[in-house]
Amino acid sequence: MKILSRLIAAILFVFFFFFALRNTQEVTMHFFLGYERSDPLVLVLLAFFVIGAVLGVLAMVPLVLRHRREASRYKKTLAQIQKAQEDLVQAQAQPPQPDSVITAQHIL
């Protein structure tokens, strides 16, 4: 499986490398207030890809934090349940204690 994933990664790298070599023409980005910037097309595409990936990760942060908080709460609850079970098993393993002890003095 590792070989297959590395082969696919190598093929994608070669594909995107030749894509970058073929798209070196200059593009002009027109921003607000008359600001313009000219860069190679492949760099503009790469920049927008990176910005999109970062925004995607930032959008997932609240969800990941909520899942971690829930997992922590479930682990604490599970630990409490396991401790209660161990206490119950330990209590059942001990012989039952009599309610009262009858000695010779009580009989006479």
C-alpha positions as CSV (number, residue, x, y, z in Angstrom):
1,M,0.0,0.0,0.0
2,K,2.9,2.4,0.8
3,I,4.4,1.7,-2.6
4,L,1.1,2.5,-4.3
5,S,0.5,5.7,-2.4
6,R,4.1,6.9,-3.1
7,L,3.7,6.0,-6.8
8,I,0.5,8.1,-7.0
9,A,2.2,11.0,-5.2
10,A,5.1,10.8,-7.6
11,I,2.8,10.8,-10.6
12,L,0.9,13.8,-9.2
13,F,4.1,15.7,-8.5
14,V,5.3,15.2,-12.1
15,F,1.9,16.2,-13.4
16,F,1.8,19.4,-11.4
17,F,5.4,20.2,-12.1
18,F,4.8,20.1,-15.9
19,F,1.6,22.0,-15.4
20,A,3.7,24.7,-13.6
21,L,6.2,24.7,-16.4
22,R,3.5,25.2,-19.1
23,N,1.8,28.1,-17.2
24,T,4.5,30.7,-16.7
25,Q,2.8,33.6,-18.5
26,E,2.2,36.7,-16.5
27,V,-1.2,37.5,-15.1
28,T,-2.3,40.8,-13.6
29,M,-4.3,40.9,-10.5
30,H,-6.4,44.1,-10.1
31,F,-7.1,44.9,-6.5
32,F,-9.1,47.7,-4.9
33,L,-8.0,51.4,-5.0
34,G,-6.2,50.9,-8.3
35,Y,-3.5,48.5,-7.0
36,E,-2.3,46.0,-9.6
37,R,0.2,43.2,-9.3
38,S,1.7,41.0,-12.1
39,D,2.9,37.5,-11.3
40,P,3.3,34.2,-13.1
41,L,0.0,32.2,-13.3
42,V,1.4,29.2,-11.5
43,L,2.4,31.3,-8.5
44,V,-1.1,32.9,-8.3
45,L,-2.7,29.5,-8.5
46,L,-0.4,28.2,-5.8
47,A,-1.1,31.2,-3.5
48,F,-4.8,30.8,-3.8
49,F,-4.6,27.0,-3.2
50,V,-2.6,27.7,0.0
51,I,-5.0,30.4,1.2
52,G,-7.9,28.0,0.6
53,A,-6.2,25.2,2.5
54,V,-5.5,27.5,5.4
55,L,-9.1,28.8,5.5
56,G,-10.4,25.2,5.3
57,V,-8.2,24.1,8.3
58,L,-9.3,27.2,10.3
59,A,-12.9,26.4,9.5
60,M,-12.5,22.9,11.0
61,V,-10.8,24.1,14.3
62,P,-14.1,24.6,16.3
63,L,-15.4,21.2,15.2
64,V,-12.1,19.5,16.2
65,L,-12.0,21.3,19.6
66,R,-15.6,20.3,20.3
67,H,-14.9,16.6,19.4
68,R,-11.8,16.7,21.7
69,R,-13.8,18.1,24.5
70,E,-16.5,15.5,24.1
71,A,-13.9,12.7,23.9
72,S,-12.4,13.9,27.2
73,R,-15.8,14.0,28.9
74,Y,-16.5,10.4,27.6
75,K,-13.1,9.2,28.9
76,K,-13.8,10.6,32.4
77,T,-17.3,9.0,32.4
78,L,-15.8,5.7,31.3
79,A,-13.2,5.8,34.0
80,Q,-15.9,6.5,36.6
81,I,-18.0,3.5,35.3
82,Q,-14.9,1.2,35.3
83,K,-14.0,2.2,38.9
84,A,-17.6,1.6,40.0
85,Q,-17.5,-1.9,38.3
86,E,-14.2,-2.7,39.9
87,D,-15.6,-1.7,43.3
88,L,-18.7,-3.9,42.7
89,V,-16.6,-6.9,41.7
90,Q,-14.3,-6.4,44.7
91,A,-17.3,-6.2,47.0
92,Q,-18.8,-9.4,45.6
93,A,-15.5,-11.2,46.0
94,Q,-15.5,-10.7,49.7
95,P,-17.5,-13.1,51.9
96,P,-20.6,-11.5,53.3
97,Q,-20.4,-10.1,56.7
98,P,-23.0,-11.1,59.3
99,D,-25.4,-8.5,60.6
100,S,-24.7,-9.4,64.2
101,V,-22.3,-11.7,65.9
102,I,-23.8,-14.1,68.5
103,T,-21.3,-15.0,71.2
104,A,-21.5,-17.3,74.2
105,Q,-22.4,-14.4,76.4
106,H,-25.5,-13.7,74.4
107,I,-26.7,-17.3,74.7
108,L,-26.3,-17.5,78.5
